[in-house]
Amino acid sequence: MHITHTPDAPAAAPIDFDDFLKVDIRVGTVIAVAPFPEAKKPAFKLTIDFGPAIGTKTSSAQITGHYTPETLIGRQVAAVVNFPPRQIGKFMSEVLTLGFPDAAGAVVLFAPDRKTPDGGRLF
């Protein structure tokens, strides 16, 4: 499946609400950031705390255009937590951190505008 990341792309095909509910999007706090020099595109290795029910998970995120490790620590992010883990080089990415493209195509993270409890589910 190919997803177009441009603002002028048409909406995706309609889905049932039950299909949306299958995608488990949670909020978590970034607790660690490491460089990922082996990645094909510039990226960071994130460790994200999703609270006691889900725990900490790792994610490879191509977010180096707008963020530094220092600006990411303690920041809340949204991620899909129920995709199968994905091997990226020697790193296992357990969740998909979510963002939107800016006008130049760099990722802008998707996050709540107020602090929320880690592990909260998007509805």
N, C-alpha and C positions, 0 to 999 in steps of 0.2 A: 504494500500500500504506500503510495506517495502522497505526501501532504505538502501543499503549496503554502509557503510562509509569507506571501505578499498580501498587503491590505486590500488589493483589488481582486483577490481570488473569490470565486463564488462560494456560497455556503455549502457545506458538505450535505450529502443525501440525508433526508430525515431518518431518525431512529426512534424507537419506542422509549418511553421514560424508563422502563425496566432495564434497557440496555445502558442508559446513562448511570443507573444505580450500580451497575456491575463495576464501574470504574471508581476505585476507592482513592479519593484525593484527600490528603491530610496535610495539616500544618505541622511544621517542626522547626526547631532552632538549630542553626549551624553551630556545631561545637568544635569542629576541627577542619582545617583546610590545608591541603598539601599541593605542591606543584605536580603537574602530570606531563613531564617533558616527552614521554613516549607516545602521547596521543597524536593522531594525524593532524588534528586541528587544535589550536591552543585551548587548554581546559584545566580545570582544577579537580582534585579529588576532594569531595565533601564528606564529612561525617555529620549526620543530622539526627537529633534527638526527637523522636516522635512520641515521647511519653511512655509510661509504664506498660501499656497494653501492646505497643508495637516495638518499643525499644529504639536503639540506634541502628541506623542503616547508612550505607555508603551510596554515593552517586558521583558519576563523572558528569561535569557540567561545563559546557563551552560558554563561559560567562566572563572571560578575561577582558573583554572590551570595556566594560563599565565597572568591574569590581576588582578589588585586591583582597588577599587573605584577611587583612586587617579590617576591611569594611564588611566582610562576610561573617566573621565570628560574632555570635549573639544575634544575628539577623534571622527573622522568621521567613520561611519559604514554604511554598506549596509543592507537593510531589504526589505522583501516583505511586501507591505503595503495594499494589497487587499485580503488577506485571511480573513475569518471571525474571530473575536476575539475568543480566547481560554481561558477557565477558568482553571487555574492551582492552585489548592488549593483555597485560598480566594483571589487570585490575577487574574486580567483579563489581559492577554497578547494580545495586539492589533496588533502587527507586529511580523514577524519572522526575527530576526537578523541572518545574514548569516556568515558562517565560514567554514573552512576546517579542517579536522583532521590532527594533526601532527603525527609523527611516533609512538607515544604512545597513540594516540586517543584523546588527549586534543584538544579543539577547538582553532583555530587561526582565528581571525576575518578577514573578507573580507572587504576591504576598498580601496578607491582611493589612489594612491601614491602621489597625490598633492591635496591641498585644492580645493574643488569645492563648488558651491552654494548648500546649503541645499535644498532638494526637487528634485535635478536633477535625471532624470530617466536613468537607464541602457539601452543601446542599443547595 
